[in-house]
Amino acid sequence: MDIKDTARPLDGAGVSAFLRSLPARPRLLGLGEARHFVEELGEVRNEIFRHLVEHEGYRSFAIESDCLMGLVVDDYVTTGAGTLDDALERGFSHGFGALTANRELVRWMRAYNEEHDEKLRFFGFDGPLEYWAASPRQALTGLYALLDGPLPGTVVTRETLDTLLGPDDRWSNEAAAMDPSQSIGRSADARRLRLIADDLVALLETQAPQLSAEDGDRAALYARTAVGLLRYHYWMADASPARWTRLSALRDAMMAANLRAVAENGPALVFAGNLHLQRDKSVMPFGDQQLEWWSAGAITATHLGDRYAFLASAFGAAGDDIPPPDTVEGILSTLPWDHCLIDARRLAEVVTVTKPAPRVSRDFAYFPLDPARLGMIDGVVFLKQVTTRG
């Protein structure tokens, strides 16, 4: 089999053909990023999403960004509340609101919703965290406010909740990322808040029938975010060698829980790092450690099975970082198209014969394709040349 037999130009027809080749129509289609802050990939992603909306019935988009901040963008694209600039500034974490491709995506989603009754939805599905984590205030107080009647006061009063939370900056202390002793996560206040969060989640179950669908979804988001954040803070205070493995796994578990909720809203395109969306374990060097944990994609696939599909991305030349010809990216660079869609399992058959070397990129932020793991991927979006920043 020739390498060209595994690929096709990346266009609407190719995307639809790819979907038809899968064993089931995916509820979630993951498009991975080999590297963040690549505008060309964002532009390709937008083209794919537009095709999925207009021809394949997709109605949701989810991105590796703060799930609570994402509510600002969703409100803008569904109702027109606020402005585009405000949605980009307050609705994205990790600096993603500055990307031109994200501006164009949000603008297009809003324009589409103005012309159609069936609205497109926008979701962030990351937790409210970087390496450190945000205060659980928004999640806890948001959940508390949605619970009705006298029962919330029997769990905790709003005044007590505010007292236990204290100033937000004691939670979002960036120094705690590398120094467990700086974390508030195992303080008496934090331990009590974990119990309160558990009680509020149980209370939500008892009140679910009286909540509207919108309030129920919002309360469930607040509930899993509050519990996830408090759990993350608890392990930030851990001083054992397993600390970062545990934190990485908890982050992806939060992502996976949010993705299952996104899937309930109908077919969605999901955009995040390859490491988060792949079906197997993520492996990443971190200082003198090698971290391994089950990715959000692996956890999601456990629940959705064939209703989850994954397209990894890969790049050829990025500035002066050019893949050697004996790597997977080097081989794909010989294809005649600037952007193409690869059948990953057929590609795996080809490279079994050619035995390419793993790419070692000079760009520490780029995660190359692993020749040994191509069989765990449904497809590859390959861009022959890109520019990078960040």
Summary of the structure (lengths in Angstrom):
residues: 390
radius of gyration: 21.6
end to end distance: 38.5
largest distance: 69.1
contacts: 1331
relative contact order: 0.17
helix: 53%
strand: 18%
